[in-house]
Amino acid sequence: MKMREIWQQIKASADGVGFRDLVHGSPSKLEIVMTFLALLELLRLHKIAVRQKQALGEIRIKAVESV
């Protein structure tokens, strides 16, 4: 999944999405790593917020409102 596709999926969900939702099915290790790197880039660009309530818990990703 490309960064633009990931961004569109995150923006489309008001409640945010889980990391597992972005790598649904049986993704290859490469796809998981590429998705994670795309999320890191979106985080660096301040386009998303990432939350994890507990260690080893679900990672939730939500779009950040533009100012």
Long-range contacts (C-beta under 8 A, 24 or more apart in sequence): 1-31, 1-34, 1-35, 1-38, 2-38, 3-38, 3-41, 3-42, 6-35, 6-38, 6-39, 6-42, 7-42, 7-47, 7-63, 10-42, 10-48, 10-61, 10-62, 10-63, 11-63, 13-62, 15-62, 16-51, 16-60, 16-61, 16-62, 16-63, 17-60, 17-61, 17-62, 18-58, 18-59, 18-60, 18-61, 19-58, 19-59, 19-60, 19-61, 20-58, 22-61
